[in-house]
């Protein structure tokens, strides 16, 4: 009886998703549905509630360290990996959609840059290559550091640009502390890179900073002059 009721609940839950999407699902119901695929024989509603409470919110569940997730009863390594996959799959999906976009505005590039840092907790520097129409070709992480520190790797930037068959790039990096503001270190590093890349035929068009789902263009903000 209990098993039949539980099976029926899952089937109703899936049917509801297929018919309506998740817009009318509550946070714990979304997690409950997702966990069906790694926890086949338990009440995942209760587990979903425990996850949200443990991590301090729905989105925090997907950002939590795998060791934190497995502290929740019935969350095995398999379930934790499933949860950690979600933001990475979202990032790949959104980036591919953007890379096939023909729009060449700075707004498009800034929106693309925001998606590059989905789920990132450490500071990273990413180079974005562009074609002659200022459309995105691809992107690559060229430096990773501890929070608030990124070491500039000029060789990786040059190699990536040449491999992309491009001579124009935009740099993007994140501020995990949530402050979308260029530091003096950011300004100095950008000027340094511009002056290194220009003589070898690579144009650095801008440097974008992403923080707390906000994005700024250092060039548009006038915080530095590339010709200085």
C-alpha positions as CSV (number, residue, x, y, z in Angstrom):
1,X,0.0,0.0,0.0
2,X,2.7,2.4,1.1
3,X,4.9,1.5,-1.9
4,X,2.0,1.9,-4.3
5,X,1.1,5.3,-2.9
6,X,4.7,6.4,-3.1
7,X,5.0,5.2,-6.7
8,X,1.7,7.0,-7.5
9,X,3.0,10.2,-6.0
10,X,6.1,10.1,-8.1
11,X,4.1,9.5,-11.3
12,X,1.8,12.4,-10.5
13,X,4.8,14.6,-9.7
14,X,6.5,13.7,-13.1
15,X,3.3,14.2,-15.0
16,X,2.8,17.6,-13.4
17,X,6.3,18.6,-14.5
18,X,5.7,17.4,-18.1
19,X,2.5,19.4,-18.3
20,X,3.4,22.6,-16.4
21,X,7.1,22.8,-16.1
22,X,8.6,23.8,-12.8
23,X,7.2,27.4,-12.6
24,X,4.6,26.3,-10.0
25,X,6.8,23.9,-8.1
26,X,8.1,24.9,-4.7
27,X,11.8,24.7,-4.1
28,X,11.7,21.5,-2.1
29,X,9.4,19.9,-4.8
30,X,12.0,20.6,-7.5
31,X,14.7,18.9,-5.4
32,X,12.3,16.1,-4.6
33,X,11.7,15.4,-8.3
34,X,15.5,15.6,-9.1
35,X,16.4,13.1,-6.4
36,X,14.0,10.5,-7.8
37,X,16.8,9.7,-10.3
38,X,19.4,8.9,-7.6
39,X,17.2,7.7,-4.7
40,X,14.7,5.2,-6.1
41,X,13.0,3.9,-2.9
42,X,12.8,6.6,-0.3
43,X,10.6,9.6,0.3
44,X,12.7,12.3,-1.3
45,X,10.4,15.1,-0.1
46,X,11.8,14.9,3.4
47,X,15.3,14.6,2.1
48,X,14.8,17.8,0.0
49,X,13.7,19.7,3.0
50,X,16.8,18.5,4.9
51,X,19.0,19.6,2.1
52,X,17.6,23.1,1.9
53,X,17.8,23.5,5.7
54,X,21.4,22.2,5.8
55,X,22.6,24.5,3.0
56,X,20.6,27.5,3.9
57,X,18.5,27.8,0.7
58,X,17.6,26.2,-2.6
59,X,20.4,27.6,-4.8
60,X,22.9,27.0,-2.0
61,X,22.3,23.2,-2.3
62,X,23.9,23.2,-5.8
63,X,26.8,25.4,-4.6
64,X,27.6,23.4,-1.5
65,X,30.7,21.3,-1.1
66,X,30.1,17.6,-1.9
67,X,31.2,16.7,1.7
68,X,28.5,19.0,3.1
69,X,25.9,17.4,0.9
70,X,26.8,13.8,1.9
71,X,26.2,14.8,5.6
72,X,22.5,14.9,4.9
73,X,20.9,11.5,5.5
74,X,20.4,9.3,2.4
75,X,22.5,11.7,0.2
76,X,25.2,9.4,-1.2
77,X,28.1,10.4,-3.4
78,X,26.0,9.6,-6.4
79,X,23.2,12.0,-5.3
80,X,25.7,14.7,-4.4
81,X,27.3,14.4,-7.9
82,X,23.9,14.7,-9.5
83,X,23.3,17.9,-7.6
84,X,26.7,19.3,-8.4
85,X,26.1,18.6,-12.1
86,X,23.2,20.9,-12.3
87,X,25.0,24.3,-12.4
88,X,27.7,23.0,-14.7
89,X,25.1,21.6,-17.1
90,X,23.3,25.0,-16.9
91,X,26.5,26.8,-17.7
92,X,27.3,24.6,-20.7
93,X,23.8,24.9,-22.0
94,X,23.7,28.7,-21.7
95,X,27.2,29.2,-23.1
96,X,26.5,27.1,-26.2
97,X,23.3,29.1,-26.8
98,X,25.3,32.3,-26.6
99,X,28.2,31.1,-28.8
100,X,25.7,30.5,-31.6
101,X,24.2,34.0,-31.2
102,X,24.8,36.4,-34.1
103,X,24.3,39.5,-31.9
104,X,27.5,41.5,-31.6
105,X,26.6,44.1,-28.9
106,X,28.6,44.7,-25.7
107,X,25.4,43.7,-23.8
108,X,25.5,40.3,-25.4
109,X,29.1,39.8,-24.5
110,X,28.5,41.0,-20.9
111,X,25.6,38.5,-20.5
112,X,27.8,35.8,-21.9
113,X,30.5,36.7,-19.3
114,X,28.0,36.4,-16.5
115,X,27.2,32.8,-17.5
116,X,30.9,31.9,-17.5
117,X,31.1,32.2,-13.8
118,X,28.0,30.2,-12.8
119,X,28.8,28.2,-9.6
120,X,32.4,29.6,-9.4
121,X,33.8,30.2,-5.9
122,X,37.4,31.0,-6.8
123,X,38.6,34.0,-8.8
124,X,39.2,33.1,-12.4
125,X,40.4,35.0,-15.5
126,X,38.8,34.1,-18.7
127,X,39.7,35.2,-22.2
128,X,36.9,35.6,-24.8
129,X,37.9,35.6,-28.4
130,X,35.9,37.5,-31.0
131,X,35.7,37.6,-34.8
132,X,35.9,40.6,-37.0
133,X,32.2,41.3,-36.5
134,X,32.8,41.3,-32.7
135,X,30.8,38.0,-32.3
136,X,31.9,35.5,-29.7
137,X,34.1,32.6,-31.0
138,X,34.9,30.8,-27.8
139,X,36.3,31.3,-24.3
140,X,38.9,29.7,-22.0
141,X,40.1,30.0,-18.4
142,X,43.6,31.4,-18.6
143,X,44.3,31.8,-14.9
144,X,42.9,30.6,-11.6
145,X,43.8,31.9,-8.2
146,X,42.7,32.0,-4.6
147,X,39.9,34.4,-3.9
148,X,40.8,38.0,-4.7
149,X,44.0,37.0,-6.4
150,X,44.5,36.1,-10.1
151,X,47.9,35.5,-11.6
152,X,48.1,36.8,-15.2
153,X,49.4,34.2,-17.6
154,X,50.3,36.0,-20.8
155,X,51.4,32.9,-22.6
156,X,48.0,31.2,-22.2
157,X,46.2,34.2,-23.4
158,X,48.3,34.4,-26.6
159,X,48.0,30.7,-27.3
160,X,44.3,30.8,-26.9
161,X,43.9,33.8,-29.2
162,X,46.0,32.2,-31.9
163,X,44.2,28.9,-31.6
164,X,40.9,30.7,-31.9
165,X,42.1,32.3,-35.2
166,X,41.3,35.7,-33.7
167,X,43.2,38.9,-33.0
168,X,40.6,40.4,-30.7
169,X,39.8,39.4,-27.1
170,X,37.9,40.6,-24.1
171,X,39.0,39.5,-20.6
172,X,36.5,38.6,-17.9
173,X,37.1,37.8,-14.3
174,X,34.9,37.3,-11.2
175,X,35.0,38.8,-7.7
176,X,33.7,36.1,-5.4
177,X,33.3,38.7,-2.7
178,X,30.3,40.1,-4.5
179,X,31.7,43.6,-5.3
180,X,31.5,44.5,-9.0
181,X,34.2,47.1,-8.8
182,X,37.7,47.3,-10.5
183,X,40.6,47.3,-8.0
184,X,43.8,49.2,-8.7
185,X,45.3,45.7,-9.3
186,X,42.7,45.0,-11.9
187,X,43.4,48.3,-13.7
188,X,47.2,47.8,-13.6
189,X,47.0,44.2,-14.9
190,X,44.7,45.3,-17.8
191,X,47.0,48.0,-18.8
192,X,50.0,45.6,-18.6
193,X,48.2,43.0,-20.8
194,X,47.1,45.6,-23.3
195,X,50.7,46.8,-23.8
196,X,52.0,43.3,-24.1
197,X,49.4,42.1,-26.6
198,X,49.2,45.2,-28.8
199,X,52.7,44.9,-30.4
200,X,52.0,41.2,-31.4
201,X,48.8,42.1,-33.1
202,X,46.2,41.2,-30.4
203,X,43.7,43.8,-29.4
204,X,42.4,43.8,-25.9
205,X,39.0,45.5,-26.3
206,X,37.7,45.4,-22.7
207,X,37.9,43.8,-19.3
208,X,34.6,42.7,-17.7
209,X,34.1,42.1,-14.0
210,X,31.4,39.8,-12.8
211,X,30.2,39.7,-9.2
212,X,27.0,38.6,-7.5
213,X,25.2,38.3,-10.9
214,X,26.2,41.8,-11.7
215,X,28.6,42.8,-14.5
216,X,30.6,45.9,-15.3
217,X,32.8,46.9,-18.3
218,X,36.0,48.6,-17.1
219,X,36.2,50.4,-20.4
220,X,32.6,51.7,-20.2
221,X,33.1,52.8,-16.6
222,X,36.1,54.9,-17.6
223,X,38.3,53.4,-14.9
224,X,41.3,53.1,-17.2
225,X,42.5,54.3,-20.6
226,X,44.0,51.6,-22.7
227,X,46.1,54.2,-24.4
228,X,47.8,55.3,-21.2
